[in-house]
Amino acid sequence: SDPTRKARSSVAEALREAAYIRDGMSVEEMASFLRDHRREPALLYLLAVSCGEEAIRTFLSCERQFPRSLAVRRWHAEILASEGRSDSAVAEYQALIEESPHTLGLHTDLGAIYRQMGDWEKALDQFRKELALSPHDERALERVSECLVHLGRFEEERDFLKRLPTGNSPSKWVLLDLANVEEQLGDLQQAIADLQLVVKQDPKDPIAHYRLSHLYKKTNQADLAEREAAAFRCLKGVGGAGGKCASEGGSKEGVQKVDSGPV
């Protein structure tokens, strides 16, 4: 096929550029050259191709030896999903869940496919089922919050986030999601307070500074809006600012000298 010919042509070209690589070398032998040639695209490409081929050979070997094993069938479902064969992947995961309903991660994997398909209701159902098996699964918790946003169920999302155990302080993603939902529900001051906690936890988070600037503008706090916009630009390297940003320990005045173009 045409893609196969192109792939073979690319391998041949890479072998010409990396003259120290011999056709048929093992992955381990090629990897030994990384120390001296780690930035060479030809070597990296050949390693990627070889690793991919070895993974396929391993999978086919496992499939022959253990055709009905959960691990092999789950791997097969992942391959189907990666190839864009979503309906087949969904069917495989549904069969796996029916046969092994308590295996962790299956609902999350199926939910991820529904998420890619944009079916947020079905994705939400799967992520919630994962949480029923593993209540502290961070990925499933984040995905539930994301699904509720896409479904426009903001009050439900806020209640969900506020019920999460936080320990000494909430996770950054929880605070960011809370800020978003508070803004959607019109409580701008609470959204600002959530983002201020994010900045306290991680002063170098540019998105938190950007969103704070946006909220300060909405609440007519121009000076604070500009301060956060300047911090955002400094962290993103916009405007040619030198030295440290305020969020990295520099002075507030230093941040305000950053070019004040639009955020």
Salt bridges, closest charged atoms under 4 A:
ASP2 OD1 - ARG5 NH2 3.45
ASP2 OD2 - LYS6 NZ 3.54
GLU40 OE2 - HIS37 ND1 2.66
GLU83 OE1 - ARG85 NH1 3.20
GLU92 OE2 - ARG73 NE 3.21
GLU92 OE1 - HIS76 ND1 3.83
GLU99 OE1 - ARG73 NH1 2.65
ASP109 OD2 - ARG74 NH2 3.05
ASP109 OD1 - ARG139 NH2 3.61
ASP119 OD2 - LYS122 NZ 3.96
GLU121 OE2 - ARG153 NH1 2.96
ASP125 OD2 - LYS129 NZ 3.21
GLU146 OE1 - ARG115 NE 2.68
GLU146 OE1 - ARG143 NH1 3.33
GLU156 OE2 - ARG128 NH2 2.61
GLU156 OE1 - ARG153 NE 2.85
GLU182 OE1 - ARG158 NH1 3.23
GLU182 OE2 - LYS162 NZ 3.57
GLU183 OE2 - HIS214 NE2 2.83
GLU183 OE2 - LYS218 NZ 3.37
ASP202 OD2 - LYS172 NZ 2.85
ASP205 OD2 - LYS172 NZ 3.06
GLU226 OE2 - ARG233 NH2 2.87
GLU228 OE1 - HIS209 ND1 2.55
GLU228 OE2 - ARG227 NH2 2.86
GLU248 OE2 - LYS204 NZ 3.93
